[in-house]
């Protein structure tokens, strides 16, 4: 029988809050997450409806009340999340902690800056918690695999982007020198914008080279663009294949709420809190 570690949330209400809010493999936790997801959907829908002039004219008061009702509910949930973990600052600095905070700020900013409530659509990011509801399936595991691959790819991607930016600077300077202001390349930054648009094969066509030399350089840049597009795909694919061979656990850390630990992990990889504890309400509960 496992006993709670000294780093775990203390027994009683706080531990039960952690089980309900951060764990989805209990009836209470699953019900909480489903209710939360529906609240997020309705709140984002209300923001979208408010942008429709006819709806806003006929139901502005109801939408305003709904917006603040959801804001108060989400604020209460955010406070409960901070209470439920042993290291609230670690959770507040985590991805979901920042998303939870940003989901609240636009409503309060709208008091000083009318129209800021439109930014409440950031709440849609909270729908990513749907993976927690299905944590007994494979979706959360696959999401963790993807995140692991992206984290492992980060150094290579940074080097790659630095190389691309260097090419854009050089090509922008060359096009500024060759084409000049008469053909729309009136500065190196504007020429760099053209180089980025061309290399990514977007090609807006708002600036185009007119001279033979400029068109030749543009052709080289476009061909390079096709080759460069494949580079980040290959980098991520290699790391994704490596991450797929690893297995991750879906248990939420009682200290900061982080997930995606190795199956044999005894401590959280982010904050160091012990993971081997039995939440109240499960087999092995202690008084």
N, C-alpha and C positions, 0 to 999 in steps of 0.2 A: 504494500500500500504506500503510495507516494504522499509525502507531506509537503505543504507549501514551503518554498525556500524563503530565507529571510529577505531576499530581494523582491519577492512577489508582492502584489498588493495585499494588504492585510485582510484577514477573513472578514465575513460580514458583508455589509452593503457594498463596499468598494469592490470586493472580489466578485460579487454577483453582478455589479455593473459592468465589470470587465468581460465577464462571460456573455452577457446579453449584447453588449455593444460591439465587442471585437471578435466574438466567436459565432459562427453561423451554423454549427453542427448541433445546436440544442434548439428545442421548439421555441423558446423565448427569443434566442438570438436570431433565428430565422425569421420569426414574426417581426422583430424590430427592423431587420434589414429590408424586408419586403415593404413595410410601412414607410420606411425612409425613402426607398426608391420611388414609390408612388408620390410621396410628397415632393420629391425633386422634379418628377415629370410634370406635376400640376403647377409647380412654381415657375418652371421654365415656360410652360404653356401660357401662363398668365402674362409673363413678360412679353412673349411673342404676340399675344392678342392685343396688348396695350399699344403695340406699334401700328395696329390697323386703325386708321382714322375713324371709321364708322363705329367700330366697337368701343374705341376710347371715348367717343362722344356720348354713347348711350350707357356705358357701364364703367365709367372712370372711377366712381366711388367704390364700387364693388372690387374692382381690380386693385385699387389702392389698399383697401382693407385686406385683401388676400395677400398682397405683397408683404405687408407688415406682419401678418399672422405667420406666414412661412418664415419670415426673418426671425421672429421671436422664437419659434420652434427650433430653428436651426441653431440659434444662439444658445438655447438651453442644451441642445444636443452637444454642441462644441464644448461647453463647460463640463458636461458630464463625461465627455471623452478625456478631458484633462484630469478630472478627478479620478477616473477609473485606472489610469496608468500611474506607475510609481515615479516615472521620469516625465512629467508633463512638458518640460521644455524640449526634450528630444522629440516627442510627438508633434509639438507645435512647429518644429523646424522640418519635419518630414514632409514628403510630397502631399499626402492627404491632409496633413495638418495645415499646410499653407493653402490648399484648395478650400478646406473648410472655412478658413479665415477670410479668403477672398470672396467666398459666397455670401458673406455677411456685410462686408464693407460698402458695396455700392448703395445699399439702402440708406445707410447713415450718411454717405457722401451726397446723396440726392437732396438732403436737407440744405446743404450749402451750395451744391451744384446741380440744379434741376436738369433732369435727363440722364444723370449718372446711373439711375436704376436699370438702364438698358444693359449695363455690364453684368447684371445678375444672371445672364445666360451662361456665365462661367460655372454656374451650378451644374451644368450638364456634365462637367468633368467628374462630378461625384457619382455619376451613374457607373463609373468604372468599378464601383463596389459590387456590382452585380456578380463579379467573379467570386466574391466572398460567399455569396449565397449558394453558388454552385461549387464550393470548394471540395465537396465530396466527389465531384466529377473530375474532369480533366482540364477545364478552361483555365482555372487559376494556375495550375501547373504549367500550362502552355504560355500563359502571360508572363510567368516568372522566367521561363526559358527565354522568351523574347527580350525581357529586360536584362537578363544576364548577358545575352549576346550583344545588346546595344552598349552595355557598360564596358564589356571587353573590347568592343570595337572603337571606343571613344578615342584612345590615343592615335590610332591609325587614321580615323576620320579627321581628327584635328590637323594632322600632318597633311592629309589629302586636301583639306579646305585651304590650308595655308599655301599649298602649291598652286591651287586654282586661283586664289586671290593674287598671287604673284604674277601669274600669267595674265590675269585681267589688267593689272597695273601696267605691265609692259605693253600689252596690245593696245590699251587705252592711250598710252603716251604715243605710240607709233601712229595710231589713227588720228590723234590730235595733230601730229606733225605732218602727216600725209594729206589729210582731208581739210583740216583747218576750219575756221569759223564759217566760211562761205558755204560749207556743206552740212552745217548743223553740229559739227564737233567743236563747240565753242570753248570747251575746257577739258582738262584731263578727267575730272570726276564724271562729267557727262559722257565722255568717251569710254570710261570704265563701265558706266551703266550699259552702254551699247554692247561692250564686250561680254558682260555677264549675261545679258539677254540673248546674245548670239550663241555663246558657249552652251547655254542651257537649252538651245534649240527652240526657244519660245518665239523669238523673232517678231516683235510687235510691229516693226516697220516704220516707227515714227522717226528713226534716224537710219539712213542708209548711205553707204559709201558711193561716191560718184566717179572717182578716178579709177583707172585700171589697177594701180598699185593698191589702193584701198580695197577694191573688190578681191584682189588676190589674197591680201591679208585676211579678209573676211572669210574667204573660202577655206583657208588653212584653219582658222578658228572654229568654223563649223564642223569640219572633219574631226578636229581634236575633241570637240564637244561630244560627238557620238562615242568616241573611245573613252572619254572621261566618265560618262554616265555609268559605264559598266563597273568602274572601280569600286565605289561604295557598296554596290550590290554584292560583288565578290567578297569584300571584307566582311560584311555582315553575314553572308551565307556561310563562310568558314566558321565564324564564331557561333552561329546558330547551330551548326552541325555538332560542334563541340559541346555546346550547352545542352543539346537534346540528350546527350549521353549521360547527363547528370540528372539526379532526382532531387526534388525540393519538397520540404514539408510546408503545410499550409497553416500551421499553428501561429497565432498572433502572439507576439512578445508581450508579457504582462507589464513590461517596463515602458516601452515606447510604441507598441502596437505594430511593429515591423513584422512582415511575413517573408516567406521564401527562404527559410533556413534549410541547411542540409539535414537529411533524415536523422543522422547521428549527432546533430549539434546539441550541446548541453547549455550553451549560453547564446544570447542574442548577438548576432554579428555587428549590430549597430551600437548598442548601449551596454552590452555585457550582462544583462539581467538573466538569471537562471531560467531555463525553459521547462524544467522537469517539475511541474507542480500540477495538482489536480484541483480544478475549480470546484467550488461548492455546487451541490446539486447533481454531481456525477458520482459514479462508484468510487468508493474510497474516501468519501467526504469525512473530514474530521471536525470536531467541535472547536 
